């Protein structure tokens, strides 16, 4: 089943490396990714793909990259 999820990552974010990291992880997991806004405190993005792979994406992005500290992640279903 395909999920469509909007994520908000909150913490200390280096946008350039965080976005590069999320794009790489999404590609490895065969997920569609649309990057939204990003600043030093939060990043938003929409991810579409298989449920388990979306969960893996969330976990990976919560842990990395090493120059970012993610303190909180919120997720919401997106209706197409």
N, C-alpha and C positions, 0 to 999 in steps of 0.2 A: 504494500500500500504506500502511495506517495504522500508525504507530509509536506506542508508549506508552513514554515515557521519563521517568525520574526524574532531575532535575538537582540538584546541590549546587554552589552558587556560594560561593566562599570568598574573603574579602578584607576590605576596609573598606566596610561596607554601612550605608547609611541606610535602614532598613527601609521607612518610609512611601514614600519616593520610588522605591525599587527595586521594591517591589510594584506601585505605580502604573505604573511603566515596563513591567514584565513583563506586566501586564494589557493595557496599550495595545498592545504588540507582538503578544501572542497574538491579540488581537481583529483586528488588521490582517492577520495571517497566517491567520486562520480556524482557529485552534488551540484545543482545549479545554485549560484551565489549572486546576489545583488547587494553590493556594498552601499550603505546609506551614509549617514553623517558620521564623522569621527573627529574627536578633539581629545585633549589631554585627559579627560575624565570619563569619556564614554564613546562607544562605537555601536552603531546599529547596522544590522544586515538581515536580509531574507535568504533563507536556504530552503531548497526543495529537493526531495529525494526519498529514498527508503527510510523508514522509521529508525531502524537500528543504526544506519549510517549517519543520520541527523544527530542522534544521541552521541555517537562517536565524535562528530565534529564539535559538538558543545563541550565535551570533555577535553579534547585536544586544545581547543582555544582557551579554555579555562586555565590550562597549565602553561601556555606559552604564548608568545616567544619569551625568551629569557629576560628581555629588557622591559617587559610589561608585567604588571601585577594586577590580576583580575580578582576583584573582591566580591563581585556579585554578578550573577547572570539571570536575566529574566527572559522568558520565552512566551510567545503567544501564537496561537494558530492564526493563520492568514487564510481568509476565504477568498477564493478566486472567482 
